[in-house]
Amino acid sequence: MRAIGIGLIGWGTVGCGVIQTLRDNAEAIENRLGAPLKLLRVADLDLDRPRPVAVPSELLTTRAEEIMNDPEIHIVVELMGGLGAARTFIRQALENKKYVVTANKALLAHHGNELFDIARQNGRAIGFEASVGGGIPIIKSLREGLAGNRIDTIFGILNGTANYILTRMTEGGLDFDAALGEAQAKGYAEADPALDIEGTDAAHKLAIASALSFGTPIQFDAVYTEGISRIDPLDVQFGEEFGYRLKLLAIGRNTNGRVGMRVHPTFIPKDHILAGVSGAYNAVHIHGNSVGNIMLYGMGAGMLPTGSAVVSDLMDIARDILAETPPRIAPLAFLPDRLKEIPLKPISDISTCYYFRFSALDRPGVLSKISGILGANEISISAVIQKGRETEGSVPIVMVTHEAVEANVRKALEEIDRLDMVLAPTQLIRIENHETQADD
């Protein structure tokens, strides 16, 4: 049986993982597929820097066009990243009637709807398992394994860098800068870590996963995003006293016909299954009306885990090529004409529990004044810690609330932060107390 020709654009970390996976598992791949996956070309602008996986010189090129125009190449793998050239190359590949596999979550979050439409017009498919959760089969689970369900909730830890930093702040007592430096030294964080620590990377992934879950087009601009760079070790410690563990969570919910998507630091109970996900690991919790609650867990990034996901897509597409059938599954799980513009639920409308840390003067009446403002805005206090830990002239007052509406919370904190007795902006961290909290 004929070989399936592969062309790879981007000979970086993930590209090396794909090449090594294809080599190490060639026999198993062919036994499962019935034909070999043959790497015919590798394109990269810099062919001289050292890599952990070598490529024969005759396969190398600096010109991606050679891959686009090679009739022996059936599938183009885009692993260069970015929004510019990668978008151009994927469009060109699809218009040249080639299939595409990509790990580019930013590109799909911004331009996925357009690219999926181009693929459909040309009778081709885009595989993107590696774009969400690295080696964890989140996309395949949502598109196939859970296809018989109405999914109402997807939430979890979708960025290993942020999870490593918060783990070290929790277990090692480090401050944010020290934990970030350690993550960079271990290779978990980039020299410029902004996409990871400010929540953007997780928001890209949530936008894609939510579209698959709820049957909507990808709507990255609708994801409320907040990072972890302002987290203070003091809040991690207070959270532990209340019985909570801090995580950067990506949360998507379809509640009463409205979709809410948000990424932000979140306290969860220590006995919640996600609380034990530490280091650079990812985990995603999904609730379907038939299957109930499930969780997917594993390495969300890395050379070989992500390479594994790319090769999985190559094999799925190769099966269609060998069978000479059009793509069997719509890219976002729902047929394109059945995707719906479901009304969005803004962050101001959510209802959840909250953690507040006020930096106030140590004088009589402060607590009653703050409590009064909260009560006037329909915010009920569940627990309070007030200790004499003076920080820069103020004493922390820490509260946990019952469920409250975000709009009311923001209004109350604006009033509280204007008080003369409050010396710094209030720290707010949302709390998820149970697995399928309805936000209403």
C-alpha positions as CSV (number, residue, x, y, z in Angstrom):
1,M,0.0,0.0,0.0
2,R,1.3,3.5,-0.8
3,A,3.0,5.6,1.8
4,I,1.4,8.8,3.1
5,G,3.8,11.7,2.4
6,I,4.4,14.2,5.2
7,G,5.9,17.7,5.0
8,L,6.8,19.5,8.2
9,I,7.1,23.3,8.5
10,G,8.9,24.2,11.8
11,W,11.9,22.2,13.0
12,G,11.6,23.2,16.6
13,T,10.9,21.4,19.9
14,V,7.5,20.0,18.8
15,G,8.8,19.3,15.3
16,C,11.6,17.2,16.8
17,G,8.9,15.4,18.9
18,V,7.0,14.5,15.7
19,I,10.1,13.3,13.9
20,Q,11.2,11.1,16.8
21,T,7.7,9.7,17.3
22,L,7.4,8.8,13.6
23,R,10.8,7.1,13.8
24,D,10.5,5.3,17.2
25,N,6.9,4.1,16.5
26,A,7.1,3.5,12.8
27,E,6.2,-0.2,13.0
28,A,3.3,0.3,15.4
29,I,2.0,3.1,13.2
30,E,2.1,1.1,10.0
31,N,0.5,-1.9,11.7
32,R,-2.4,0.2,12.9
33,L,-2.7,2.2,9.7
34,G,-1.8,-0.3,7.0
35,A,0.6,2.1,5.4
36,P,3.7,4.0,6.4
37,L,3.8,7.7,7.3
38,K,6.8,9.0,5.4
39,L,8.5,12.3,6.2
40,L,9.5,13.7,2.9
41,R,10.5,17.4,3.7
42,V,11.3,19.6,6.7
43,A,11.3,23.3,6.3
44,D,12.8,25.9,8.7
45,L,14.5,29.2,8.2
46,D,17.4,28.2,10.5
47,L,18.8,24.8,9.6
48,D,22.1,25.2,11.4
49,R,21.3,25.4,15.1
50,P,21.6,22.2,17.1
51,R,18.5,20.1,17.6
52,P,17.8,17.0,19.8
53,V,16.6,15.1,16.7
54,A,18.6,15.2,13.5
55,V,17.2,15.2,9.9
56,P,19.0,14.0,6.8
57,S,20.2,17.0,4.8
58,E,18.4,15.9,1.7
59,L,15.1,16.4,3.4
60,L,15.8,20.0,4.6
61,T,14.8,23.2,3.0
62,T,14.4,26.9,3.9
63,R,11.5,27.2,1.5
64,A,8.1,26.1,2.6
65,E,6.9,26.4,-0.9
66,E,8.7,23.2,-1.8
67,I,6.4,21.4,0.6
68,M,3.3,23.1,-0.8
69,N,4.1,22.2,-4.4
70,D,5.3,18.6,-3.9
71,P,2.6,16.3,-5.3
72,E,4.0,13.4,-3.1
73,I,3.2,15.3,0.1
74,H,-0.4,14.6,1.2
75,I,-0.3,16.3,4.7
76,V,1.4,19.5,5.7
77,V,2.3,19.8,9.4
78,E,2.5,23.5,10.6
79,L,4.6,23.8,13.8
80,M,6.2,27.2,13.3
81,G,3.7,29.1,15.4
82,G,2.6,32.7,15.1
83,L,-0.3,34.3,13.3
84,G,1.2,35.6,10.0
85,A,3.2,33.2,7.9
86,A,1.6,30.2,9.5
87,R,-1.9,31.4,8.4
88,T,-0.6,32.0,4.9
89,F,1.0,28.6,4.6
90,I,-2.1,26.8,5.9
91,R,-4.3,28.6,3.5
92,Q,-1.9,27.8,0.7
93,A,-1.7,24.1,1.7
94,L,-5.5,23.8,1.8
95,E,-5.9,25.5,-1.6
96,N,-3.4,23.1,-3.0
97,K,-5.7,20.3,-1.9
98,K,-3.4,19.2,0.9
99,Y,-4.5,18.2,4.4
100,V,-3.1,20.1,7.4
101,V,-2.1,19.3,11.0
102,T,-1.2,22.1,13.4
103,A,-0.5,22.7,17.0
104,N,-1.0,26.5,16.7
105,K,-3.7,27.3,19.3
106,A,-3.3,31.1,18.9
107,L,-3.8,30.9,15.2
108,L,-6.9,28.7,15.6
109,A,-8.3,30.9,18.4
110,H,-8.0,34.0,16.1
111,H,-8.6,32.6,12.6
112,G,-9.8,29.0,13.1
113,N,-13.3,29.7,11.8
114,E,-11.9,31.1,8.5
115,L,-9.4,28.2,8.1
116,F,-11.9,25.5,8.8
117,D,-14.2,27.1,6.1
118,I,-11.3,27.1,3.6
119,A,-10.7,23.4,4.4
120,R,-14.3,22.5,3.9
121,Q,-14.4,24.4,0.5
122,N,-11.4,22.3,-0.6
123,G,-12.6,19.0,0.7
124,R,-9.8,18.8,3.2
125,A,-9.4,18.6,7.0
126,I,-7.3,20.3,9.6
127,G,-6.1,18.2,12.5
128,F,-5.5,20.2,15.7
129,E,-5.3,17.7,18.6
130,A,-2.0,19.2,19.8
131,S,-3.4,22.7,20.1
132,V,-5.2,22.0,23.4
133,G,-3.6,20.0,26.2
134,G,-0.5,18.7,24.4
135,G,-0.6,14.9,24.6
136,I,-3.9,14.8,26.4
137,P,-6.6,13.7,23.9
138,I,-9.0,16.5,24.7
139,I,-10.1,17.4,21.1
140,K,-10.7,13.7,20.2
141,S,-12.7,13.2,23.4
142,L,-14.9,16.2,22.6
143,R,-15.3,15.4,18.9
144,E,-15.8,11.7,19.2
145,G,-15.7,10.0,22.6
146,L,-18.4,12.4,24.1
147,A,-20.2,13.1,20.8
148,G,-23.4,11.5,22.2
149,N,-23.6,14.0,25.1
150,R,-24.8,17.6,25.7
151,I,-21.8,19.1,27.3
152,D,-22.6,21.9,29.7
153,T,-19.3,22.4,31.5
154,I,-15.6,22.2,30.7
155,F,-13.0,23.5,33.1
156,G,-9.5,22.8,34.2
157,I,-5.8,23.5,34.2
158,L,-4.7,24.3,30.6
159,N,-1.3,25.9,31.1
160,G,1.5,23.9,32.7
161,T,3.8,27.0,33.2
162,A,1.2,28.7,35.4
163,N,0.4,25.5,37.2
164,Y,4.1,24.9,38.0
165,I,4.5,28.5,39.3
166,L,1.4,28.2,41.6
167,T,2.6,24.8,42.8
168,R,6.0,26.2,43.8
169,M,4.3,29.2,45.5
170,T,2.0,26.7,47.4
171,E,4.4,23.9,48.3
172,G,7.7,25.8,48.3
173,G,6.6,29.1,49.8
174,L,8.2,31.0,46.9
175,D,7.0,34.4,45.8
176,F,5.9,34.9,42.2
177,D,9.2,36.1,40.8
178,A,11.2,33.3,42.4
179,A,8.8,30.7,41.1
180,L,8.8,32.2,37.6
181,G,12.6,32.2,37.6
182,E,12.7,28.5,38.6
183,A,10.2,27.7,35.9
184,Q,12.4,29.4,33.3
185,A,15.5,27.7,34.6
186,K,13.8,24.3,34.2
187,G,12.5,25.1,30.7
188,Y,8.8,25.3,31.6
189,A,8.6,29.0,30.9
190,E,9.8,31.1,28.0
191,A,12.2,34.0,28.3
192,D,9.1,36.1,27.7
193,P,6.4,34.3,29.7
194,A,3.6,36.8,29.1
195,L,1.3,34.4,27.2
196,D,1.4,31.8,30.0
197,I,1.4,34.0,33.1
198,E,-1.3,36.4,31.9
199,G,-3.7,33.6,31.0
200,T,-3.7,34.2,27.2
201,D,-2.4,30.7,26.3
202,A,-5.1,29.1,28.4
203,A,-7.7,31.5,26.9
204,H,-6.7,30.3,23.4
205,K,-7.3,26.7,24.4
206,L,-10.5,27.4,26.2
207,A,-12.0,29.2,23.1
208,I,-11.3,26.2,21.0
209,A,-12.5,23.6,23.5
210,S,-15.7,25.6,24.3
211,A,-16.6,25.7,20.6
212,L,-16.3,22.0,20.4
213,S,-18.3,21.5,23.6
214,F,-21.1,23.9,23.0
215,G,-21.6,23.9,19.2
216,T,-20.5,27.5,18.6
217,P,-18.0,29.2,16.3
218,I,-14.6,29.9,18.1
219,Q,-15.0,33.2,20.0
220,F,-11.7,34.1,21.6
221,D,-12.6,37.7,22.1
222,A,-15.4,36.6,24.4
223,V,-13.1,34.9,26.9
224,Y,-12.6,36.9,30.1
225,T,-8.9,36.6,30.9
226,E,-6.9,37.3,34.1
227,G,-3.4,36.1,34.8
228,I,-1.4,35.1,37.9
229,S,1.3,37.8,37.9
230,R,-0.3,39.7,40.8
231,I,-0.7,36.7,43.1
232,D,0.9,37.3,46.5
233,P,2.2,34.5,48.6
234,L,0.0,35.9,51.4
235,D,-3.1,35.0,49.5
236,V,-1.9,31.5,48.8
237,Q,-1.3,31.1,52.6
238,F,-4.7,32.5,53.5
239,G,-6.4,30.2,51.0
240,E,-4.7,27.2,52.6
241,E,-6.2,28.3,56.0
242,F,-9.6,28.4,54.4
243,G,-9.1,24.9,52.9
244,Y,-8.5,26.0,49.4
245,R,-5.8,25.5,46.7
246,L,-5.0,28.1,44.1
247,K,-5.1,27.2,40.4
248,L,-5.3,29.1,37.1
249,L,-8.5,27.7,35.8
250,A,-10.1,27.9,32.4
251,I,-13.9,27.6,32.8
252,G,-16.5,27.3,30.0
253,R,-20.2,26.8,30.8
254,N,-23.4,26.7,28.9
255,T,-26.0,27.8,31.4
256,N,-29.6,28.2,30.5
257,G,-28.7,28.9,26.9
258,R,-25.9,31.4,27.6
259,V,-22.2,30.6,27.2
260,G,-19.6,32.0,29.6
261,M,-15.9,31.6,29.1
262,R,-13.3,32.8,31.6
263,V,-9.7,32.2,32.7
264,H,-8.5,33.5,36.0
265,P,-6.8,32.4,39.3
266,T,-9.3,30.4,41.2
267,F,-9.5,28.8,44.7
268,I,-10.8,25.3,44.7
269,P,-11.3,23.0,47.8
270,K,-8.2,20.9,48.7
271,D,-10.2,17.7,48.3
272,H,-11.2,18.6,44.7
273,I,-9.5,16.3,42.2
274,L,-7.9,19.2,40.4
275,A,-6.3,20.5,43.6
276,G,-3.8,17.6,43.4
277,V,-2.7,18.4,39.8
278,S,0.8,19.8,40.4
279,G,3.9,20.9,38.6
280,A,3.6,21.3,34.8
281,Y,0.7,18.9,34.4
282,N,-2.6,19.8,32.9
283,A,-6.1,18.4,33.7
284,V,-9.5,19.0,32.2
285,H,-12.8,18.3,33.9
286,I,-15.9,17.8,31.6
287,H,-19.5,17.3,32.4
288,G,-21.9,15.7,29.9
289,N,-25.5,15.0,30.5
290,S,-25.1,11.2,29.8
291,V,-21.6,10.5,30.9
292,G,-21.6,12.6,34.0
293,N,-18.2,13.9,35.2
294,I,-14.9,12.8,33.6
295,M,-11.4,14.1,33.8
296,L,-8.5,14.0,31.4
297,Y,-5.0,14.3,32.9
298,G,-1.4,14.4,31.6
299,M,1.5,16.5,30.2
300,G,0.0,19.4,28.4
301,A,3.2,20.3,26.6
302,G,6.6,19.0,25.8
303,M,8.4,17.6,22.8
304,L,7.1,14.0,22.8
305,P,3.7,14.4,24.4
306,T,2.8,17.1,21.8
307,G,4.5,15.1,19.0
308,S,2.3,12.2,20.0
309,A,-0.8,14.3,19.5
310,V,0.4,15.5,16.1
311,V,1.0,11.9,14.9
312,S,-2.4,10.9,16.1
313,D,-3.9,13.5,13.8
314,L,-1.7,12.3,10.9
315,M,-3.0,8.8,11.4
316,D,-6.6,9.9,11.5
317,I,-6.2,11.9,8.3
318,A,-4.2,9.2,6.6
319,R,-7.1,6.7,7.2
320,D,-9.4,9.0,5.2
321,I,-6.8,9.4,2.4
322,L,-6.3,5.6,2.1
323,A,-10.0,5.0,2.1
324,E,-10.5,7.8,-0.5
325,T,-13.3,9.3,1.6
326,P,-13.9,13.0,2.5
327,P,-13.3,14.1,6.1
328,R,-15.8,12.2,8.3
329,I,-16.0,14.5,11.3
330,A,-16.7,18.3,11.2
331,P,-13.7,20.3,12.6
332,L,-15.7,21.7,15.5
333,A,-17.7,18.4,16.0
334,F,-21.0,20.0,14.9
335,L,-21.9,20.3,11.2
336,P,-20.9,23.8,10.0
337,D,-24.5,24.8,9.3
338,R,-25.5,23.7,12.7
339,L,-23.1,25.8,14.7
340,K,-25.0,28.5,16.6
341,E,-24.2,31.9,17.9
342,I,-25.3,31.2,21.4
343,P,-25.7,34.3,23.6
344,L,-22.7,35.1,25.7
345,K,-22.6,35.5,29.4
346,P,-20.3,38.3,30.5
347,I,-18.2,38.0,33.6
348,S,-20.4,40.7,35.3
349,D,-23.3,38.2,35.3
350,I,-21.6,35.2,36.9
351,S,-22.5,34.2,40.4
352,T,-19.9,32.5,42.5
353,C,-18.1,32.7,45.8
354,Y,-15.2,35.1,46.4
355,Y,-12.1,35.6,48.5
356,F,-11.2,39.2,49.4
357,R,-8.1,40.5,51.1
358,F,-8.4,44.1,52.3
359,S,-5.3,46.1,53.3
360,A,-6.7,48.3,56.0
361,L,-5.6,50.5,58.9
362,D,-5.8,48.7,62.3
363,R,-8.5,50.8,63.9
364,P,-11.9,50.2,65.4
365,G,-14.9,50.2,63.0
366,V,-13.0,49.1,59.9
367,L,-14.5,45.6,59.7
368,S,-18.0,46.9,60.3
369,K,-17.7,49.6,57.6
370,I,-16.4,47.1,55.0
371,S,-19.1,44.5,56.0
372,G,-21.8,47.2,55.7
373,I,-20.8,48.0,52.2
374,L,-20.8,44.4,51.2
375,G,-24.2,43.8,52.8
376,A,-25.6,46.8,51.0
377,N,-24.6,45.2,47.7
378,E,-26.1,41.8,48.6
379,I,-22.8,40.1,49.4
380,S,-23.0,37.8,52.4
381,I,-19.9,36.9,54.3
382,S,-19.1,33.2,55.0
383,A,-15.9,33.5,57.0
384,V,-13.4,36.1,58.2
385,I,-9.7,36.1,59.2
386,Q,-8.3,39.2,60.8
387,K,-4.7,38.9,62.1
388,G,-2.1,41.4,63.2
389,R,0.2,40.7,60.2
390,E,1.2,44.2,59.4
391,T,2.3,44.7,55.7
392,E,3.5,48.2,54.7
393,G,1.5,49.9,57.4
394,S,-1.7,48.0,56.9
395,V,-3.3,44.9,58.4
396,P,-4.9,42.2,56.2
397,I,-8.6,41.5,56.6
398,V,-9.5,38.4,54.7
399,M,-13.1,37.3,53.9
400,V,-14.8,34.5,52.0
401,T,-18.3,35.1,50.7
402,H,-21.3,33.1,49.9
403,E,-22.3,33.2,46.2
404,A,-22.7,36.7,44.9
405,V,-23.1,38.4,41.5
406,E,-19.9,39.7,40.0
407,A,-21.4,43.1,39.1
408,N,-22.4,43.6,42.7
409,V,-18.9,42.6,43.9
410,R,-17.2,45.0,41.6
411,K,-19.5,47.8,42.7
412,A,-18.9,47.1,46.4
413,L,-15.1,46.9,46.0
414,E,-14.9,50.2,44.1
415,E,-16.7,51.8,47.1
416,I,-14.5,50.0,49.7
417,D,-11.2,50.9,47.9
418,R,-12.2,54.6,48.1
419,L,-12.3,54.5,51.9
420,D,-9.5,56.4,53.7
421,M,-8.9,53.4,56.0
422,V,-8.2,51.1,53.0
423,L,-4.6,51.6,51.8
424,A,-4.4,49.4,48.7
425,P,-6.6,47.9,46.1
426,T,-8.5,44.9,47.3
427,Q,-7.3,41.5,46.2
428,L,-10.1,39.4,44.7
429,I,-9.9,35.7,43.8
430,R,-12.9,33.8,42.7
431,I,-13.8,30.4,44.3
432,E,-15.2,27.3,42.6
433,N,-16.8,25.2,45.4
434,H,-18.3,22.3,43.4
435,E,-17.8,20.7,40.1
436,T,-20.7,21.9,38.1
437,Q,-21.5,25.2,39.8
438,A,-24.2,26.8,37.6
439,D,-23.1,30.5,37.7
440,D,-26.7,31.5,38.3
